[in-house]
């Protein structure tokens, strides 16, 4: 007969463990725990030793900074002449080639100046031709004066000879005195003719000197006119503003109809194919940094992409030295601040990747300085040897 008050066990029997088994299981768990803890300690020791070795051989020579940005030596496009912009030939963010026209300025005023300069050249040439013709005419007058002077001298010589021949004859009474007086008068007149012809010749020579001066003045006016015409032609050519380098147009402010002055900024041309990285490292990171060392670049805009580069050069001074107001530390309130030095990093990447890099993007760069790890020890050894030698 079933007992209604008996507890329902659901057909299952509780397993009751033997105290001896419990005592035997305790040491086994402890052994397993000690084994796990020992293995973990050994693994941690191995990892620590591995990290230490990697740090000593690799990690401590990696100098990194987040104070780095892409740069490009952009060129400002401006006009050399003043005037109204006739046409803007490019658009914002357009790729241009070196020498490609960017905009055109109205050149009608400069064309008029060029035409005026050409007219001055023609006038100076006409004046020079006229002076040459007058010089040729005066050369003929000089030749005529010289011939008349020779004739006058010949007559004067003949008259003087007659006087000399008749003088003794008159003294002996062979010839009358009136004849000698007439000959002396003719001789005096011949001498006056010689003096007059000499004066005429000198006047002709002085006149040709004046004509030559006029010719030189006309030639100088011609050179001045040619210089003005060339300047006007240069202005005409400068009315077309061209790109001095290949790149991409940015900061375009020029508009058609706008009046511009020489040197006014109209747009910038950024040579995106010649982009580079400028990283500002702390002065404590530069001891082993040398040109040519490899660099790894991580771009915020391109996560997961590792770009390679190398150190191109180090700046000759800290950034503070080239600021608008360099710091003056010779004061009583000096506080030491770790300085930063700009380091230029050349990017070793294909053109397709460089097109994605824009000046101003933030990056993180790391430079491997292991190639110079022995230089400090060598410098220290040389310094010790030098100091020992001075003793």
Buried (B, 14 or more C-beta within 10 A) or exposed (E): EEEEEEEEEEEEEEEEEEEEEEEEEEEEEEEEEEEEEEEEEEEEEEEEEEEEEEEEEEEEBBBBBEBBBBBBEBBEBBBEBBBEBBEBBBEEEBBBEEEBEBBBBBBEBBBEBBEBBBEBBEBBBEBBEBBBEBBEEBEEBBEEBBEBBEEBBEBBEEBBEBBEEBEEEBEEEEBEEEEBEBBBEBBBEBBEBBEEBBEBBEEBBEBBEEBBEBBEBBBEBBEBBBEBBEBBBBBBEBBBBBBBBBBBBBBBEBEEEBEBEEEBEBBBBBBBBBBBBBBBBEEEBBEBBEEEBBBBBBBEEBEEEEBEBBBBEBBEEBEBEEEEEEEEEEEEEEEEEEBBBBBBBBBEBEEEBBBBBBBEBEBBBBBBBBEBEEEEEEEEEEEEEEEEEEE
